[in-house]
Amino acid sequence: AKLVLPPQTTWATLYSAASGAMAAATDAGSRNAFEELVDDGIIQDTVLQNSPSGSILIFGLFDQLHQNPLLRKHLGEGFAAEFCQALAPALTNFHDILYQLQQKQEENFVERQKEKENEKSASSPEDTAALLFKAHLAMSGDILGSDDDEDNALESILGPPAWKNQAEQDPDSL
């Protein structure tokens, strides 16, 4: 999958971190904004410090959230808090849909296997349990599988996403 924006280079990340650290060290308003972002849980310094480059990530994130004029101009001051509040329900919905898709895919796999087995011989409850186990093993490594009919599982169950239709109708809308 392609990203809308490419990831930052190492030099851009280091520059951003240095800029954020300098702003927090020299400007009282920036220091207060940094403390607010940490206190509100938007920047989770205890989590980021576990990374080998934790301080770089913390100050780089601060620079991007607080100092970046493009984000401030287009998204406003409180966008980070609103984003963090909306993130938990969005992730919950994502995992719910992912679980439903996995269940549906396992059911489809079992049905296909039963059809194959029915062609060979009659099925028993032990065979069904074995098929469910095989389906779970087959699906655990690859969420959407590699077969052509499984590649479009999400669209076949939920329909095409609205953003995709909009992008096809108006390519400049992105």
C-alpha positions in Angstrom: 0.0 0.0 0.0 1.3 3.4 -0.8 1.3 6.2 1.7 -0.2 9.6 0.9 2.9 11.2 2.3 6.3 9.5 2.3 7.9 8.8 5.7 10.4 11.4 6.9 14.0 10.8 6.2 16.4 10.4 9.1 17.8 13.9 8.6 14.3 15.4 8.6 13.4 13.6 11.8 16.6 14.8 13.4 16.0 18.4 12.3 12.5 18.2 13.6 13.6 16.8 16.9 16.3 19.5 17.3 13.8 22.2 16.4 11.3 20.9 18.9 13.9 20.5 21.7 15.3 24.1 21.1 11.7 25.5 21.1 10.9 23.7 24.4 14.2 24.7 26.0 14.2 28.4 25.0 10.6 29.5 24.8 8.3 29.4 27.8 5.1 29.2 25.7 6.5 26.2 23.7 7.6 24.6 27.0 4.1 25.0 28.4 2.6 23.6 25.1 5.0 20.6 25.4 4.0 19.9 29.0 0.3 20.2 28.0 0.7 17.7 25.2 2.5 15.3 27.6 0.0 15.8 30.4 -3.0 15.3 28.0 -1.5 12.0 26.8 -1.1 13.2 23.2 2.6 12.7 23.5 3.2 9.6 25.6 6.7 10.1 26.6 6.9 6.9 28.8 6.0 4.8 25.8 8.2 6.6 23.4 11.2 6.4 25.8 11.2 2.6 25.3 12.4 3.2 21.7 16.1 3.4 21.0 15.5 6.9 19.7 12.8 7.9 22.2 13.9 11.5 22.8 14.2 12.1 19.1 10.7 10.8 18.6 9.3 12.8 21.4 10.7 16.2 20.4 10.1 15.4 16.7 6.5 14.7 17.4 6.2 17.9 19.5 7.7 19.9 16.6 5.3 18.4 14.1 2.3 19.0 16.4 3.1 22.4 17.8 5.5 24.1 15.5 4.4 22.9 12.1 2.6 25.9 10.4 0.8 23.8 7.9 -0.9 21.7 10.6 -1.8 24.7 12.7 -3.2 26.6 9.7 -5.3 23.8 8.2 -6.3 21.7 11.3 -6.4 24.3 14.1 -5.0 24.2 17.6 -7.0 21.4 19.2 -6.7 18.8 16.3 -4.3 16.5 18.2 -6.6 16.1 21.1 -9.6 15.5 18.9 -7.5 13.0 16.8 -6.4 11.1 19.9 -10.0 10.9 21.2 -11.3 9.6 17.9 -8.4 7.1 17.5 -9.6 4.6 20.2 -13.1 4.0 18.7 -11.6 3.9 15.2 -9.1 1.2 16.2 -11.9 -0.7 18.0 -14.0 -0.6 14.8 -11.0 -1.7 12.7 -10.4 -4.7 14.9 -14.1 -5.6 15.0 -14.3 -5.5 11.2 -11.0 -7.4 10.9 -12.3 -10.1 13.2 -15.6 -10.3 11.2 -13.6 -10.6 8.0 -11.4 -13.3 9.4 -14.5 -15.3 10.6 -16.2 -14.9 7.2 -13.0 -16.0 5.5 -12.7 -19.0 7.7 -16.3 -19.9 7.0 -15.8 -19.6 3.3 -12.7 -21.8 3.5 -14.5 -24.4 5.5 -17.4 -24.4 3.0 -15.0 -24.8 0.1 -13.2 -27.6 1.9 -16.6 -29.3 2.7 -17.6 -29.1 -0.9 -14.4 -30.8 -1.9 -14.9 -33.4 0.8 -18.5 -34.0 -0.2 -17.3 -34.8 -3.7 -15.0 -37.4 -2.3 -17.1 -38.8 0.7 -19.6 -38.1 3.4 -18.5 -35.6 6.2 -18.4 -36.3 9.9 -18.2 -33.9 12.9 -14.5 -34.8 13.3 -13.9 -33.7 9.7 -15.6 -30.4 10.4 -13.4 -29.8 13.4 -10.3 -30.6 11.4 -11.4 -28.3 8.6 -11.9 -25.5 11.1 -8.4 -26.0 12.5 -7.0 -26.0 8.9 -8.9 -22.8 8.2 -7.5 -21.2 11.3 -4.0 -22.2 10.4 -4.4 -21.1 6.8 -5.8 -17.7 7.8 -3.5 -16.9 10.7 -0.6 -15.9 8.4 -2.5 -14.0 5.8 -5.5 -11.9 6.7 -7.0 -11.5 3.3 -5.4 -14.5 1.6 -3.9 -14.6 -1.8 -6.7 -16.1 -4.0 -8.3 -13.8 -6.5 -11.8 -14.3 -4.9 -10.3 -13.4 -1.5 -8.4 -10.3 -2.6 -11.7 -8.3 -2.7 -13.2 -9.8 0.5 -13.5 -6.4 2.1 -15.2 -4.8 -0.8 -17.5 -7.8 -1.4 -18.7 -7.7 2.3 -18.8 -4.0 3.0 -19.0 -2.5 -0.5 -16.5 -0.1 -2.0 -15.4 2.6 0.3 -16.8 6.1 -0.2 -13.4 7.7 -0.6 -12.6 5.3 -3.4 -15.7 6.3 -5.3 -15.0 10.0 -4.7 -11.4 9.5 -5.9 -12.5 7.8 -9.0 -15.0 10.5 -9.8 -12.8 13.4 -8.9 -9.0 12.6 -8.8 -8.3 16.2 -7.6 -10.3 15.6 -4.4 -7.5 13.9 -2.7 
